[in-house]
């Protein structure tokens, strides 16, 4: 064939150039398709994700160690409390009176001072008897009697000091009994619920429920194929329902070493710090692991094992 001017050589050059550009276009399209397929494959093999649940680290049912009547509730439901913070005040008029009496007895120092003065006088009298005996002005009996008075005065002083120490211990006992009438928080957490009202008896009942929310606990049930991939100490990204669109980092603390044969799964527990109380317990979440999603265990494996066992 020839071009419009009847030159066959120029036509062949044009055909070759067109064929070269066509091949280059095909190669470019092919490379693009390969890239798209690679992206699709990458999206299909994505990081492993499992549903999980964010829970408080622990719940505490607060009750009274003594039988009494509730006098005052110092916190409300939803309040944040600190360890050692007073939460409930019980009726304590008798215990307060005992503390006042014990404090007065412990502060009383008159008996000790009296016995100390008697001892001082007995020592002076004994020294006088010693001097008089040296001058043959008194008998040995008088000197021995004065010495005995010193010993007896020392014993009475020791007894007075023991009584004062007992009074101090009674004060500490009364203060401890009074302290039982103020119920304090055993944890840092929040007040979940209240079950008693002012004026009600607290004998044998729960007064309020507390929850420890720092750290929080994350629990999930993992399929069998995840066994061996999740390890203690592993860092896991947590995406909770609330607050939404935020990611937090939890640490694996417990990996169940037994697989439940009925469900083909095992339990994983993680610790999730919550110092600013940004997270709340009782919400669903998504745990994102650093490894790719493992392939499910094939039934063919078990069937082949069964067939091989039966053949033997």
ABEGO torsion letter per residue (X at the ends): XBBAAGBAAAAAAAAAAAAAAAAAAAAAAAAAAAAAAAAAAAAABBBBBBBBBBBBABBBBBBBABBBBBABBABBBGBBBBBGBBABBBBAAAAAAAAAAAAAAAABAAAAAAAAAAAAAAAAAAAAAAAAAAAGABBAAAAAAAAAAAAAAAAAAAAAAAAAAAAAAAAAAAAAAAAAABBBBABBBBBABBABBBGBBABGBBABBBBBAOBBBBBBBBBAAABGABBBGBBBBBBBAOBBGBBBBBBBABBBABBBAAAGBBBBBBBBBBAAGABBBGBBBBBBBABBBBBBBBAAAAAAAAAAAAAX
